[in-house]
Amino acid sequence: MNKTILSISLFLVLAIVLAACGNNSSETESNSNQNQEVSELTNKEKAVAVLESLESGEKEAIESFVSSETYIQHNLNFENGREGLTGSLEYLKSIGTKVEVKRVIEDGDLVAVHSEYELNGPKAIFDIFRFENGQIVEHWDNIQELVTDTANGHTMLDGETEIKDVDKTAENKELVENFVKDVLMGQNPDKLTSYFDGDNYIQHNPYIADGLSGLGKALEEWAKQGITMQYDKVHLVVAEGNFVLTVSEGTLGGTHTSFYDLFRVENGKIAEHWDILETIPAEDEWKNSNGKF
């Protein structure tokens, strides 16, 4: 091989190596940018992205934001672990699952999402996600059939959505937690009226009219029918600004029930309320052993 051919060969080899390095550098930079974009998402955005996966059937958000090592599932219809979630995507997409997020509140490592689902019919749903190091490691939810003919003229999901008074989060959280204990758990029922501004109270429970007067009439009617509602224990309280969500366990008409109650607080009084109630199935029907709470 003469010197000219040798020089050209060496030049070509060098050019190929440099081009490869350049491509790898570009690919590395692209991956780095993608990872940076993922890491810059808030926990709220990650939670919503995971819920949107139930509609799209795509696994990317779940594989990016849900821990593969530790994911504790409290929806008793799903198997434990991330695989229980990804394994359901094909079925959920096939039945036309839709998710419309209404409210998202964040409290420390917890994110609560209030949504309307199309899931074998319209549903109202609360999802709660617990995060560790940017990954979802635990999930709870409560699901109820969406009732359209309501006693108050509101839907189960409309109403105020704007988060305000973030500086009053702790104060509002304490107010609502005390209300649940005093009134719903019956520890100090005489304090009922102190938590409200007269009869100004917007109600989204489909069976109860607005105002304390509407609540009183509903409870009176239920009592005549022998229907009792009993709150036994508060398991979680998630709050951000003027919104406070409580997760409680009790019975409704003697049936083991999970109560999710969302309250909006205004000027130190409870101004609006949404709830989702779900019967807790018998333990032999559970697909995981984590329990509802």
Secondary structure, DSSP 8 states (H G I E B T S, - for coil): --HHHHHHHHHHHHHHHHHHHHHHHHHHHHHHHHHHHHHHS-HHHHHHHHHHHHHH---HHHHHHB-SS--EE--TTS-SSHHHHHTTHHHHHHTT-EEEEEEEEEETTEEEEEEEEESSSEEEEEEEEEEETTEEEEEEEEEEE---S-SSSS-SS-S------GGGHHHHHHHHHHHIIIIIS-SSGGGGGGGSBTTB-EE-STTS-SHHHHHHHHHHHHHHTT--EEEEEEEEEEEETTEEEEEEEEEETTEEEEEEEEEEEETTEEEEEEEEEEE---GGG-SSSS---
